[in-house]
């Protein structure tokens, strides 16, 4: 029978969750930057399109996403050592 350390399983799941959330934050930040571009050809050519939202794009999402990826990597490293 396979004996699995619960700490390794927990850190593996936590690392995967951090990778997922970090990737989603980085993807969201990149998408928000693309939609806020005023030189978008679709926006320029389609006068009936609404203006882009005035949401501020800050670096917080980028920083959080990067730190979640780093923390997820550390959790996965700890999980690998624990097995």
N, C-alpha and C positions, 0 to 999 in steps of 0.2 A: 504494500500500500504506500502511496505517495504521501510523505509528510511535508506539508507546506507551512512555512512560517507566516503567521497572520500579519506581522509587520511588513513583510515583503509584499504580500497581496495588497495591503492598504496603500503602501507607497507606490505600487504599480498602478493602482486605480487612480490615486491622486495625481500622479504624473501624467497619465493619459487625459484626465479631466483638465489639467492645466494646459496641456498642449492643445486640446480642443478649444478651450476658451481663448487662449492666446491667439490661435490662428483665426478665430472668428473676429476678435478685436482688430487684428491687423488687416484682415480682409475688409471689415467695415470702414476702417480709416482710409484705406486706399479707394474704396468705392465712393466715400464722401468727398474725397479730394477730386475724383474724376467728375462727379456731378456738379461740383461748384465751379468748374471751369467756364468762363464766359465765352471762350473761343470754340465751344462745342458746335460742330457744323449743323447738327440737328436743331439745336436751339436757335442758331442764327437763321436757318432756312425756314423754320416753321414758326410764323408769327402768332399762331393760335396757342402755342404751348405756354403754359404758365411759367412765371419766373421761378428760378430755383429758390429753395427755402433760404432764409437768412440765418441759418444755424451757423454758429462759429465753429470752425474746425481748429481744434487745438491739438497739441502733441500729447495730451494725456492718454488717449486711446492707444497711440503708438508706444508710449512708455509702458503702459500696463500690459499690452500684448507682448512686448519684448521681455518684460520681467516674468510674465507667466510662462513664456517659453523657457527661460533660464531656470525658473523654479521647477518646471516639469522635467527638464533634463536632469536636474539634481535629484529629484524624486526617483526617476527611472534608474539613475546611477546607484542610488541607495538600495533600490529594489534588486538590482543585479548583484550587488554585494551581499545582500541578505539571503538570497537563494542559496 
